[in-house]
Amino acid sequence: MSQIESSWKFAEELVTESDAIAGARQHSLEVGVEAVSPAVGAQLAVVAAASNASSIIEVGTGLGVSGLWLLSGAPGAVLTTIDREIEHQQAARDAYLQAGVPAARFRLIAGRATDVLPRMNENSYDIVFVDADPGSVIEYVEHGLRLARPGGLVLVAHALWHGRVANPAVRDSTTTGFRTLLTEVSTSPAVISSLSTAGDGLLSLVKR
C-alpha cells in the first residue's frame, strides 16, 4: 500500500459513525446500494454545519446514509430528497426516524430526478447534494446551480468515479462526463470549486 493510500485509509477509519448511520450503511451494503464513504459523510456534515444550512435538497436518497450525515451537521435544516426507488426511500425514512429526526424535517419525493428537479424552486436551497445516476451528473449539476441560492453549495459525490477520471486512457461516457464537469467548473466564473480526494471524490461548488 502506497503512502497516499495509507493516508486515505487512515482518514476513512478515523471517522466514527453514529449507530443510525452505521445501521443505514450496513443496510446499504446488504442491498447493494453504494453509499458515500465515512470520510465523505463527515465532510458533508462539516459543510452543512459551516454553512448553517436550513434548506437542503438531495438527488439520490439511497438508504439514508448521506441524508443522516447532512442532517447531523445541520440540525435545524429541512431535507428534501429525491429517488425513483420507493423501497429505498422507505428504508431511508425508517433510518431518519430511528435516528430521532422529526418527520417535519425531511420530505421524500419519489420519481426520476430529471422529472422532479425542473419543478423545484430556483435560488431556494443552501445545499444541493448530487449522488444519483452518474450518466446524468452534468444535467443534475446544472439543475443544482439553478436551485442553489447565491452563496449556496452544490456537492457532487463520486466525482473521481472509482479512480477512473484521473486516467486519460479511460473514455467511457460516465468517466468522460465527470471529467468534463470537473474541467468546466475549474474555470467557470459562475462558481468557486474544490475537489476533495476523500472516498471516491467530492466536488464542492459555491454559487457566486
C-alpha positions as CSV (number, residue, x, y, z in Angstrom):
1,M,0.0,0.0,0.0
2,S,1.4,3.4,-1.0
3,Q,1.8,6.3,1.4
4,I,-1.2,8.1,-0.2
5,E,-3.4,5.0,0.0
6,S,-2.4,4.6,3.7
7,S,-3.4,8.2,4.3
8,W,-6.8,7.7,2.6
9,K,-7.4,4.6,4.7
10,F,-6.4,6.4,7.9
11,A,-8.8,9.3,7.0
12,E,-11.7,6.8,6.5
13,E,-11.1,4.8,9.6
14,L,-10.7,8.0,11.7
15,V,-14.4,8.7,11.3
16,T,-16.8,7.4,14.0
17,E,-20.3,7.0,12.6
18,S,-23.4,7.1,14.8
19,D,-25.3,3.9,15.3
20,A,-28.0,5.2,13.0
21,I,-25.6,6.0,10.2
22,A,-23.7,2.7,10.7
23,G,-27.1,0.8,10.5
24,A,-28.1,2.6,7.3
25,R,-24.6,1.8,5.8
26,Q,-24.9,-1.8,6.7
27,H,-28.4,-2.0,5.1
28,S,-27.0,-0.3,2.0
29,L,-24.3,-2.9,1.7
30,E,-26.8,-5.7,2.1
31,V,-29.0,-4.4,-0.8
32,G,-26.0,-3.4,-3.0
33,V,-26.5,0.4,-2.8
34,E,-23.2,2.4,-2.8
35,A,-23.3,5.0,0.0
36,V,-20.9,7.8,0.5
37,S,-17.8,6.8,2.4
38,P,-17.4,7.8,6.1
39,A,-14.8,10.5,5.3
40,V,-17.1,12.0,2.6
41,G,-20.1,11.8,5.0
42,A,-18.0,13.7,7.6
43,Q,-17.2,16.3,5.0
44,L,-20.9,16.7,4.2
45,A,-21.7,17.3,7.9
46,V,-18.9,19.8,8.2
47,V,-20.1,21.7,5.2
48,A,-23.7,21.7,6.4
49,A,-22.6,22.9,9.8
50,A,-20.3,25.6,8.4
51,S,-22.9,27.0,6.0
52,N,-25.6,27.0,8.7
53,A,-27.8,25.3,6.2
54,S,-31.6,25.4,6.7
55,S,-32.7,24.0,3.4
56,I,-31.1,21.0,1.7
57,I,-32.1,19.1,-1.4
58,E,-30.6,15.7,-2.2
59,V,-30.6,14.0,-5.6
60,G,-30.4,10.3,-4.8
61,T,-31.7,9.2,-1.4
62,G,-30.1,5.8,-1.2
63,L,-31.0,4.2,2.1
64,G,-30.3,7.4,4.1
65,V,-26.6,7.5,4.8
66,S,-25.8,10.8,3.2
67,G,-29.1,12.4,4.4
68,L,-28.2,11.5,8.0
69,W,-24.8,12.9,7.7
70,L,-26.2,16.2,6.2
71,L,-28.8,16.5,9.0
72,S,-26.2,15.7,11.7
73,G,-24.3,18.8,10.6
74,A,-27.4,21.0,10.2
75,P,-29.8,20.0,13.0
76,G,-32.2,22.7,12.1
77,A,-32.4,22.0,8.4
78,V,-35.2,20.5,6.3
79,L,-34.0,17.9,3.8
80,T,-35.8,17.3,0.6
81,T,-34.6,14.1,-1.0
82,I,-35.4,12.6,-4.4
83,D,-35.1,9.0,-5.6
84,R,-37.0,6.8,-8.0
85,E,-36.7,3.7,-5.8
86,I,-39.6,3.8,-3.4
87,E,-38.3,0.9,-1.3
88,H,-35.0,2.7,-0.8
89,Q,-36.9,5.8,0.3
90,Q,-39.0,3.8,2.8
91,A,-35.8,2.4,4.3
92,A,-34.3,5.9,4.5
93,R,-37.5,7.2,6.2
94,D,-37.1,4.4,8.8
95,A,-33.4,5.3,9.3
96,Y,-34.2,9.0,9.8
97,L,-37.0,8.3,12.3
98,Q,-34.8,5.8,14.2
99,A,-32.1,8.5,14.4
100,G,-34.6,10.8,16.1
101,V,-35.1,13.1,13.1
102,P,-38.6,14.6,13.3
103,A,-40.8,13.8,10.3
104,A,-41.2,17.5,9.7
105,R,-37.5,17.8,8.9
106,F,-37.5,15.6,5.8
107,R,-39.5,15.3,2.6
108,L,-39.2,12.3,0.4
109,I,-40.1,12.7,-3.3
110,A,-40.4,9.5,-5.3
111,G,-39.6,10.0,-9.0
112,R,-36.9,10.5,-11.6
113,A,-34.7,13.4,-10.7
114,T,-34.8,14.6,-14.3
115,D,-38.6,15.0,-14.0
116,V,-38.6,16.4,-10.5
117,L,-35.8,18.9,-10.5
118,P,-37.3,21.2,-13.1
119,R,-40.3,21.7,-10.9
120,M,-38.3,22.8,-7.8
121,N,-37.9,26.5,-6.9
122,E,-34.7,28.2,-8.1
123,N,-32.4,30.0,-5.6
124,S,-34.1,28.2,-2.7
125,Y,-31.5,25.8,-1.2
126,D,-28.4,26.3,0.9
127,I,-27.1,22.9,-0.2
128,V,-27.8,20.7,-3.3
129,F,-26.2,17.3,-2.9
130,V,-25.9,15.1,-6.0
131,D,-25.4,11.3,-5.7
132,A,-27.6,9.7,-8.3
133,D,-27.4,8.3,-11.9
134,P,-23.8,9.1,-12.8
135,G,-24.7,9.3,-16.5
136,S,-26.7,12.4,-15.8
137,V,-24.3,14.2,-13.5
138,I,-23.8,17.2,-15.7
139,E,-27.6,17.7,-16.0
140,Y,-28.0,17.3,-12.3
141,V,-25.3,19.9,-11.5
142,E,-26.9,22.4,-14.0
143,H,-30.2,22.0,-12.1
144,G,-28.3,22.2,-8.8
145,L,-26.8,25.5,-9.7
146,R,-30.2,26.8,-10.6
147,L,-31.7,25.6,-7.3
148,A,-28.9,26.8,-5.0
149,R,-29.2,30.3,-3.6
150,P,-26.4,32.7,-4.3
151,G,-23.6,31.7,-2.0
152,G,-25.1,28.2,-1.7
153,L,-23.3,25.0,-2.4
154,V,-23.6,22.1,-4.9
155,L,-21.9,19.0,-3.7
156,V,-21.2,16.0,-6.0
157,A,-20.3,12.6,-4.8
158,H,-18.1,10.1,-6.7
159,A,-16.5,12.9,-8.6
160,L,-13.4,10.7,-9.3
161,W,-15.6,7.8,-10.4
162,H,-13.8,4.9,-8.9
163,G,-10.4,6.3,-9.8
164,R,-11.1,6.3,-13.5
165,V,-11.4,10.1,-14.0
166,A,-7.6,10.6,-13.4
167,N,-6.7,8.0,-16.1
168,P,-6.9,9.8,-19.5
169,A,-7.0,6.4,-21.2
170,V,-10.4,5.7,-19.7
171,R,-13.0,7.2,-22.0
172,D,-16.4,5.6,-21.3
173,S,-19.3,8.0,-21.3
174,T,-19.7,8.2,-17.5
175,T,-16.0,8.8,-16.8
176,T,-15.9,11.4,-19.6
177,G,-18.9,13.1,-18.2
178,F,-17.3,13.5,-14.8
179,R,-14.0,14.6,-16.4
180,T,-15.8,17.2,-18.5
181,L,-17.7,18.5,-15.5
182,L,-14.5,18.9,-13.4
183,T,-12.7,20.7,-16.2
184,E,-15.6,23.1,-16.9
185,V,-16.2,24.1,-13.3
186,S,-12.5,24.6,-12.6
187,T,-12.5,27.6,-15.0
188,S,-16.1,28.8,-14.6
189,P,-16.6,32.3,-13.3
190,A,-20.0,31.3,-12.0
191,V,-18.7,29.1,-9.2
192,I,-15.8,28.6,-6.8
193,S,-14.8,24.9,-7.0
194,S,-12.8,22.4,-5.0
195,L,-12.2,18.7,-5.5
196,S,-11.6,16.5,-2.5
197,T,-10.0,13.1,-2.9
198,A,-11.8,11.7,0.2
199,G,-13.6,8.5,-0.6
200,D,-14.5,8.4,-4.3
201,G,-14.0,12.2,-4.6
202,L,-16.3,15.0,-3.5
203,L,-16.7,18.1,-5.8
204,S,-17.8,21.2,-3.9
205,L,-19.1,24.3,-5.8
206,V,-20.1,27.6,-4.3
207,K,-22.5,29.5,-6.5
208,R,-21.3,33.1,-7.0
